[in-house]
């Protein structure tokens, strides 16, 4: 039942992202696929492998299966909102300067470590018997992970979505934190999943708001 809830929440998040977009057709489908697959699977499983929660072979299999599933869910989301025949829109200007990317990295590091500090007492027992990477390695890992989040959001932000900061924050929180941790799995206990769900849900929500806000500054200034 919890797995069905996970799929439903992921699908409804994609429907919301499709509904606020001004684009349609293949552009919208591709943006939803990239957003859903990278945020809910690639970025999450990357850390799971590094933290020795899941073997990389299992992660690779899950990535392949989930790519097919999310491609179907993204197509269904576009169909539900009636956007298959809508033309693609002219992409808005997004800020890809090194300064902006640097601020995004710093914001993610701050949110990641702040949320992680609060949740650690509740998950310390779970990680007690696992070979965790050094702190500096974890810090370094968050640099590509923050940029992977940006890569996931980029095609969708180019569809000129309305209410982009709040919808992206919700998407990062739901499909990148809360929903994937709902189903039972052999890799993580229920208590650890609950703690991490609260941790990633809150930090990813704030991060998504920040990412959409800072990347679309050029669009707002022109408007």
C-alpha positions as CSV (number, residue, x, y, z in Angstrom):
1,X,0.0,0.0,0.0
2,X,2.8,2.4,0.9
3,X,4.5,1.7,-2.5
4,X,1.2,2.6,-4.2
5,X,1.1,5.8,-2.2
6,X,4.7,6.6,-3.3
7,X,3.8,6.2,-6.9
8,X,0.6,8.3,-6.5
9,X,2.4,11.1,-4.8
10,X,5.1,11.1,-7.4
11,X,2.5,11.2,-10.2
12,X,0.5,14.0,-8.5
13,X,3.7,16.0,-8.1
14,X,4.4,15.7,-11.9
15,X,0.8,16.6,-12.6
16,X,1.2,19.8,-10.5
17,X,4.5,20.6,-12.3
18,X,2.7,20.1,-15.6
19,X,-0.3,22.2,-14.7
20,X,1.7,25.3,-13.8
21,X,3.8,25.1,-16.9
22,X,3.1,27.2,-19.9
23,X,4.6,24.7,-22.3
24,X,3.4,21.3,-23.6
25,X,4.1,18.4,-25.9
26,X,7.5,16.7,-25.8
27,X,9.2,19.7,-24.2
28,X,7.0,19.4,-21.1
29,X,7.2,15.6,-21.1
30,X,11.0,15.6,-21.2
31,X,11.2,18.3,-18.4
32,X,8.9,16.2,-16.2
33,X,10.9,13.0,-16.9
34,X,14.2,14.7,-16.0
35,X,12.8,16.4,-12.9
36,X,11.1,13.2,-11.6
37,X,13.9,10.7,-12.4
38,X,16.9,12.7,-11.3
39,X,15.4,14.1,-8.1
40,X,13.5,11.0,-7.0
41,X,16.1,8.4,-8.1
42,X,19.5,9.4,-9.3
43,X,20.4,12.0,-6.7
44,X,18.8,9.9,-3.9
45,X,20.5,6.7,-4.9
46,X,23.9,8.4,-5.3
47,X,24.0,9.2,-1.6
48,X,22.6,5.8,-0.7
49,X,25.5,4.1,-2.4
50,X,28.1,6.4,-0.9
51,X,26.7,5.8,2.6
52,X,26.7,2.0,2.1
53,X,23.0,1.8,2.4
54,X,22.5,0.1,-1.0
55,X,25.0,-1.8,-3.3
56,X,25.7,0.1,-6.5
57,X,24.5,-2.9,-8.6
58,X,21.0,-2.7,-7.0
59,X,21.0,1.0,-7.5
60,X,21.8,0.6,-11.2
61,X,18.9,-1.8,-11.7
62,X,16.5,0.5,-9.8
63,X,17.6,3.4,-11.9
64,X,16.9,1.6,-15.2
65,X,13.5,0.4,-14.1
66,X,12.5,3.8,-12.6
67,X,13.5,5.5,-15.8
68,X,10.8,3.6,-17.7
69,X,8.2,4.1,-15.0
70,X,8.8,7.8,-14.7
71,X,8.7,8.2,-18.5
72,X,5.2,6.7,-18.4
73,X,4.1,8.8,-15.4
74,X,5.4,12.0,-17.1
75,X,3.5,11.2,-20.3
76,X,0.4,10.5,-18.3
77,X,0.8,13.8,-16.4
78,X,1.0,15.8,-19.6
79,X,-2.1,13.9,-20.9
80,X,-4.1,14.6,-17.7
81,X,-3.5,18.3,-17.9
82,X,-4.3,18.4,-21.6
83,X,-1.0,19.7,-22.9
84,X,0.1,17.2,-25.5
85,X,-0.9,19.5,-28.4
86,X,0.3,22.7,-26.8
87,X,3.4,24.1,-28.5
88,X,6.7,24.6,-26.7
89,X,7.3,28.1,-25.4
90,X,10.3,30.3,-25.8
91,X,12.5,29.5,-22.9
92,X,13.0,32.3,-20.4
93,X,16.5,33.5,-19.5
94,X,18.0,31.6,-16.6
95,X,21.0,32.7,-14.6
96,X,23.9,30.2,-15.2
97,X,26.7,32.4,-13.9
98,X,29.4,30.9,-11.8
99,X,28.4,33.2,-9.0
100,X,24.9,31.9,-9.0
101,X,26.0,28.3,-9.1
102,X,28.4,29.0,-6.2
103,X,25.5,30.4,-4.1
104,X,23.4,27.4,-4.9
105,X,26.2,25.1,-3.7
106,X,26.7,27.1,-0.5
107,X,22.9,27.1,0.2
108,X,22.7,23.3,-0.3
109,X,25.6,22.7,2.0
110,X,24.1,24.9,4.7
111,X,20.7,23.3,4.5
112,X,22.1,19.7,4.2
113,X,24.3,20.0,7.3
114,X,21.8,22.0,9.3
115,X,19.0,19.4,8.7
116,X,21.5,16.5,9.1
117,X,22.6,17.8,12.5
118,X,19.1,17.9,13.8
119,X,18.3,14.4,12.5
120,X,21.5,12.6,13.4
121,X,20.5,11.6,17.0
122,X,17.5,9.8,15.5
123,X,19.5,7.8,12.9
124,X,22.9,7.3,14.6
125,X,22.0,3.8,15.6
126,X,21.1,2.8,12.1
127,X,24.5,3.9,10.7
128,X,26.5,2.6,13.7
129,X,27.5,-0.6,11.8
130,X,28.0,1.0,8.4
131,X,31.4,2.3,7.0
132,X,30.6,6.0,6.6
133,X,32.8,8.1,4.4
134,X,34.9,10.9,6.0
135,X,33.2,14.2,6.7
136,X,35.3,16.0,4.0
137,X,34.2,13.4,1.5
138,X,30.5,14.0,2.4
139,X,31.0,17.8,2.1
140,X,32.6,17.3,-1.3
141,X,29.8,15.0,-2.4
142,X,27.2,17.7,-1.8
143,X,28.8,19.9,-4.5
144,X,27.8,17.6,-7.4
145,X,24.5,16.7,-5.7
146,X,23.5,20.4,-5.5
147,X,24.4,20.8,-9.2
148,X,22.5,17.7,-10.1
149,X,19.4,19.2,-8.5
150,X,19.9,22.3,-10.7
151,X,20.3,20.0,-13.8
152,X,17.0,18.3,-12.9
153,X,15.1,21.6,-12.5
154,X,16.6,23.4,-15.5
155,X,14.4,21.9,-18.3
156,X,11.3,22.4,-16.3
157,X,12.2,26.0,-15.5
158,X,12.6,26.6,-19.2
159,X,8.9,25.9,-19.7
160,X,8.1,29.2,-17.9
161,X,6.1,27.7,-15.0
162,X,4.0,29.8,-12.8
163,X,4.7,29.8,-9.1
164,X,8.0,28.2,-9.9
165,X,9.8,28.6,-6.5
166,X,7.0,27.0,-4.4
167,X,6.2,24.2,-6.9
168,X,9.9,23.3,-7.3
169,X,10.3,23.4,-3.5
170,X,7.3,21.0,-3.2
171,X,8.7,18.8,-5.9
172,X,12.2,18.6,-4.4
173,X,10.6,17.8,-1.0
174,X,8.0,15.3,-2.1
175,X,9.7,13.3,-4.8
176,X,13.3,13.9,-3.5
177,X,12.6,13.2,0.1
178,X,9.3,12.2,1.4
179,X,7.7,9.9,-1.1
180,X,10.7,7.6,-1.9
181,X,11.1,6.9,1.8
182,X,7.5,5.7,2.4
183,X,7.7,2.1,1.1
184,X,9.3,-0.6,3.2
185,X,12.6,-1.7,1.8
186,X,15.5,-4.0,2.9
187,X,18.0,-1.2,3.1
188,X,16.6,1.1,5.7
189,X,14.5,0.7,8.8
190,X,11.1,2.4,9.2
191,X,12.4,4.8,12.0
192,X,15.4,5.8,9.8
193,X,13.1,6.4,6.8
194,X,10.8,8.6,8.9
195,X,13.7,10.7,10.3
196,X,15.3,11.1,6.8
197,X,11.9,11.9,5.3
198,X,11.4,14.8,7.7
199,X,15.0,15.9,7.2
200,X,15.1,15.8,3.4
201,X,11.5,17.0,3.0
202,X,12.2,20.3,4.9
203,X,15.7,21.0,3.6
204,X,14.8,20.1,0.0
205,X,11.7,22.4,0.1
206,X,13.7,25.4,1.1
207,X,16.4,24.5,-1.4
208,X,13.9,24.2,-4.2
209,X,12.5,27.6,-3.5
210,X,16.0,29.1,-3.5
211,X,17.0,27.4,-6.7
212,X,14.0,28.5,-8.7
213,X,14.2,32.1,-7.2
214,X,17.9,32.6,-8.0
215,X,17.8,31.0,-11.4
216,X,14.8,33.0,-12.7
217,X,16.1,36.4,-11.5
218,X,16.8,37.5,-15.0
219,X,13.3,36.7,-16.1
220,X,11.8,38.8,-13.3
221,X,14.1,41.7,-14.0
222,X,13.1,41.8,-17.6
223,X,9.5,41.6,-16.7
